[in-house]
Amino acid sequence: MIEDKNPQRTPVEQLGEFGLIDHITQNLEIGNESTLTGIGDDAAVIHHNEATVITTDMLVEGVHFDLSYVPLKHLGYKAVIVNLSDVYAMNAVAKQITVSIAISNRFPVEAVQELYEGVKLACKIYGVDLIGGDTTASTSGLIISITALGEQKKEDIAKRSGVQDGDLLVVSGDLGAAYMGLQILEREKAVFKENPQNQPDIEAYTYLIERQLKPEARKDIPELLRKLDVKPTAMIDLSDGLSSEIIHLCKSSEVGMTIYEEKIPLDPTVINACEEFNLDSTTIALSGGEDYELLFTISQNDYEKIKGNPNLTVIGHALPASSGMHLVTRGGEQVEIKALGWNSFNETGE
């Protein structure tokens, strides 16, 4: 489906591992004072003034992405975003990343360079330094693993375990778009397989596809909360679906939760696409995943500070653990919240 924009094919072995590293990391700039030494030594050296937040994530071809419709530059960008989102979900500021890739011999130097162009673009936009990593051979396609580091005052770090009875549950942005973008891409892939001459008409789905292929991490939300003088009691990012993340918060904090179907923020394009695919939009918001919005709780005393903010929606509140976890439908019915999010082990039959 995606045309090869790199007709030139330079075998990786022509440069060798170290030559490849030099090639893809040339002209890297360091922007954070906490980065003392980046690429070029045996190890990077950083110095954070506050507590250090560390997260890592791995993306595997055939499990997490399909290169028949995912451009390599977008993949590099998204791989960084996935990790930065976890840092912001700790109410921290991302500062550095390392990138490790395993590639098979079907990937020329130009393809690796395109992947790293996406990585570098994400670093530039989010003010993060690329300080190291590794490259190695793979016998089964492409694997990319990124570690992100951030910092925050110890007392301001938001954990999953901080929810208090009565806290309000707040979500940023809108939900379900990334999952519906994936449905569009999978449908067009199937059409293309049947008729390679067919040119997909996906202009009407631009927002959905962008949310799948080029998501953005919500760096702005912790910054907004600081400006509003609101300290989240707990926070998590929406990678596996709203229902799964609510369960994570409740289990870690030993509380219950009630959310309201009518409050769940949905973009009109999501609702339209769900109707087209004969899917329930609330179910998609609950279980879709990959939205990379932030889900957090605040004290009821802070409600007036966020009320009416277009970036934030209050969708529910915490209760004693004995109350359980429920969705109140538009008809007033209470439905138990269950983990319906994506599970890579289920998908691969493990």
N, C-alpha and C positions, 0 to 999 in steps of 0.2 A: 504493500500500500504506500510505503514511503520511498520516494525516489532516492537513489544514492547520490548524495551531494559531494561525495569524495571519490570521483572516478580514479584518482591516483591511489595506488596501493603499495605502500612501502612496508615490507615484512618487518615485524618487530625484531626478529633476530638480526636484521641488518644493523640495528642500532645497539642491540644488547640491552640488558636491564638498566645499567647505569646511564647509557646513552639515552634511553627512553625517558628516564627520570629527569635528566638534564633538559631534554627537549620539551617535556610537558610542564616543567616548573620554571622555565625561564621567564624573566621579567616579573617574578612575584614580588609584591611590595608588602612590607609589614606596617600595619597601621595602629596597633594597640601597644601602649607603653608596657603592658604586662608581658608582651612577647619579647624576651631577651635574645633568644637565638631560634631561628627557624630552620628551614631546610638547608643542608650543607654540612652539618656535623653528625656525629654518631647518634645524637639525641637532641631534641628541642629543649630549650630552657624557658620556662615561664615563671612569673612571680605575681601571684594574685594577692592583693591587699586584704581581700575578704575570704570567706569560705569558698572553696572550689567545688563546682558542680560538674559532674562527668557523666556522659551518656554515650552509648554506642548502639548502632543499628546496622544490620546487614540486609542487602537486597540481592536476591538470587534470580537469575534469568529462568523463566519458566514457572516460577513460583510467585514472585512479586511483580514482574514486568514481562511484557511481550514486545520484543524488538520489531515485530512486524508493523506496529503502529506507534511505538514510543521512540521518538528521535533521541539519539545519544546525548545531545546537548540538554534536552529536557530531563533525561534520566539523571545526568550529573547534577543538575540544579535541584531536582526533587530529592535526591539522596541527601543533599546537604540540608534541605528544608525539614525533612523528616527528623533529623537530629536536633536542629536548632529549636524546633517546636517543643521537644522534651525539655530543653534548657529553659525556655520561656515558661513552660508549665510548672517549673519550680520557682517562678517569680524572680528568675535570675537573668543576668545579662550575658549573652554568648560572646566569647572572645576569640577562641581558636578551634580549629578542626585538624584532624589527621585523616588521610584518605588511603585506603588499601584496596587494590583491585587484583582479581585473578582473571586472566583472559586466555581464550583459546587461540589457536593459530589462524582462525578465520577473521580475526580482527587486525587490520593493518594499523600502522602508526597513526594514520589520518583519523581513524575511528577513535582511537584512544585520545587523541588531541581534541576531537569534538566533545567527547565525554568531559574532559577537563575544562573545556570552555564553559560548560554549564556550571561546573564546580566553582570556577573562578568568578563567574557572574554572580552567583549566590553570595560568595564571600564579599564581593564588592558592595552589593546592595545592602547586606546586613552588617557590614563593618566587622568581618571576622577574618582572622589570619589563618592561612593554610600553612601549617608548620611541620608536616611530615607525613609518613605513611609507608607503603610498600607496594611493590608490583611483583606478581609471580604468574606462572603458567597455570592454566586450567584445562582439564580434559572434558569439561561439560559446560561450556558457554561462559558467560560473564557473571562475576560476583563482585559486588562493591560493598565495602564495609567502611563506615565513617564513625569516628569518635569526635564528639564535640565537648568543649570545655567552656565553662562560664563562671561567673562569680557573683556573689551577693552577700550582704551582711547576714550572719548566721540567724539573727532573730527575724529576718524578713523572708527567709526561704519558706515557700508554701509546700507543705507535704500533703499527701492524700489523707493523712490521719487526723486532720485538724477540725473536721466538721463538728459543730455543736448543735444540739437540739434547738430547733427554731431558726437556724441559719437559712438564708435564701439561696437557692440554686440558680446560678446565672450562666448564660452561654453567650459567646461572641458570635457575630456573623450569622450565617444561615447554614442549614444542614441538608445532607442528601445529594448535593450537586456532584460531588466527586464520584459517587457510586453510579449515578445516572450517566455521567460522562463515560464511565467504563462500559456501561450497557450499550451506548451509542457506538463506541469504538469496536466492541465485539460484534455488534450487528453488521457494521460496515465491513469488518474483516470477513465475515461469513459471506456477504454479498460479493465481495471481491474474489473470494475463492471460486464462487460459482461463475462469475463473469469478470475476468481480469481487465476487460475493456471498460467496465463501468467506472465512472468517476463519481465518488461519493459527494453528496450535497449535504454538508454538515454546518453550513453557515448559521442556521437557526439554533444550533446547539453549541455555539462558541463558548458561552459561559460555562456550560457543563464540562466540555472537553478541557478547557483551560484549568478547571478545578481538579481534574484528574491528572493531566500531564504536567501542569506547572502550578502546583499549589503554593501558597504563601504562608509562612509562619507568622503568628500574630505577635510579633515583637512589640507592636503598638499597644497591646492590651495592658501588660504590666506597667508600661510608661504612663498610660492613661489613668490607671488606678492610683499610681503614685501622685499624679497631678490632682486627682480628686480626693486625695487623702483617704483612700480606702485600702485597707489591708485584707487581702483574701485569707480566709481561715483554712482553706484547702484548695488545691488546683490540680487539674489533669488535662492532658490534651486529647482531642477526639481523633484517635487513629483507628480504633476498632469498632466504633459505633457508640451512640449515646447510651444505649442500654448497658453495654459492657462496662463503660467508664463510670456510670452511676453505681453499678454494683461494686466496682473497685473502691470508690469513695466510701460507700456504706460499710463495706467489710473492714476497710482500714480504720474507719472512724467509729465503728460499732454503733451506727445509727440506722434509722429507716429513712425513706424518702417518698414524697408524693410529687409527681409532676403532672402537668395539665396539657392534654393534647392540643387544645386551642392556642396554647402559648408557644409551641414549638415553631421557631422561625424557618419558613420555607420560601425560597425564591420562586416566583411564578413559573420560571422555566422548568423547575423541578416538578412542580405540580402538573404542568402540561406534559412533560416527558413521562411521568408516572401514568397518566391517563393513556398515553399512546402505547405504553408497554403493558397496560392493564395491571399496574402495581399500586399498592396502597402507599401513599406518600408518607404517612406516619410511620409505617413499618420500615420504609427506606431510611428515614431520619434516625430511627432507633438502631438499625442494624447495619447501615451502609458502610460506614467507616471512611477513612482517608480524608476527612474534612479538614483536619489539623486546626480546628477552632479550639478555643480554650473553654473549659468547663470548670467553674469555681464556685465557692460558697462565700458569702459575706454575712456579717451580722445584720439583723433587721434594723439596727440603729443607723446603718449606712445606706439604707434604701433611698432616702431623699437625695443623696449625692449622685446616684447613678440613674435615678428615675428619668425616663425620657431620652436617655442617651441612645443614639441610633446604632451604636456598635454593640449594645448589650441588651439582652432580654432575660427577664426573670421568668423561669419556667416551672419553678416548684419550691419546696421547702423541706428541711430536715425534720424528722420526728424521732421519738424513741425507737430503738431497734425492734422492740416488740410489735411495732406498727407495720413492719415489713416495707417493701418497695412496690409502689403502685403507680400506674398511669390512670388518670381520670379522663375518660373519653369525652368527646363533645356531648354525648348523650347522658353523661353523669355516671357511667358504669366504671367501676374500679377493676383494672386488669393488672395482674402481677407482672412486674418487670423481670424478664429473664434475659440471660446473656445470649444474644443472637448474632454477635459480631463475627467478623471473618476470622477463621482459624487456619493458619497455613498448614498445620499438621493434618487437619481434617481434609483440606484440599488435596494434599499429596498422598493421602491414604495411610499416613503413619499411625 
